[in-house]
């Protein structure tokens, strides 16, 4: 039996992000390559973002649904 998940690095870890699917903002806590299959015969892997909302509850979304929150300061921003 193979592992069911693997943690991945991401440039937005521990930063405020927005889930474009739900419009919810929170802190990106982890990115996980996770086997979401309910069948032991066929693996189906997805990269999921774990986001902690202001309420303290965490939710998941596809990694392609996240973007930096708009009110974050940008690095190397020109004045």
C-alpha positions in Angstrom: 0.0 0.0 0.0 1.4 3.4 -0.9 1.3 6.6 1.2 -1.9 8.5 1.0 -0.3 12.0 1.1 2.9 14.0 0.6 3.7 17.5 1.8 4.8 19.9 -0.9 6.7 23.2 -0.7 4.8 26.3 -1.9 5.8 30.0 -2.1 2.6 31.2 -0.3 2.9 29.0 2.8 2.1 30.9 6.0 0.7 33.8 4.0 -2.8 35.1 3.5 -4.4 33.6 0.4 -7.8 33.7 -1.3 -9.7 30.7 -2.5 -11.2 31.9 -5.8 -13.8 29.1 -5.8 -15.4 30.2 -2.5 -14.1 33.7 -2.1 -12.8 32.8 1.4 -9.5 34.2 2.7 -7.2 32.7 5.2 -3.6 31.5 5.9 -2.1 28.8 3.7 -1.1 26.1 6.2 0.0 23.3 3.9 0.0 22.0 0.4 -0.4 18.2 0.1 -0.3 15.8 -2.8 -3.1 13.5 -1.6 -4.6 10.3 -2.8 -8.3 11.1 -2.9 -9.4 7.9 -4.5 -12.0 5.8 -2.7 -10.9 2.7 -4.6 -7.9 0.6 -3.6 -7.4 -0.3 -7.2 -7.0 3.1 -8.8 -5.0 6.0 -7.2 -6.2 9.5 -7.9 -3.7 12.1 -6.7 -4.6 15.8 -6.2 -2.6 18.8 -4.9 -4.7 20.3 -2.2 -4.2 23.6 -0.3 -5.1 23.6 3.4 -6.3 27.0 4.4 -7.1 28.3 7.9 -9.9 30.8 7.8 -10.4 33.6 10.3 -12.8 31.4 12.3 -9.9 28.9 12.9 -11.4 26.2 10.8 -9.3 24.7 8.0 -10.7 23.8 4.6 -9.2 22.4 1.4 -9.3 23.5 -2.1 -7.4 22.6 -5.3 -4.0 24.3 -5.3 -4.9 26.1 -8.6 -7.8 27.9 -6.8 -5.5 29.9 -4.5 -4.0 33.4 -5.1 -2.3 35.9 -2.8 -4.8 38.0 -0.8 -4.9 41.4 -2.3 -4.2 43.4 0.9 -0.8 41.7 1.4 2.4 43.8 1.0 4.3 42.7 -2.1 8.1 42.1 -1.9 10.3 44.3 -3.9 7.4 46.7 -4.6 8.5 50.0 -6.2 7.4 53.2 -4.4 
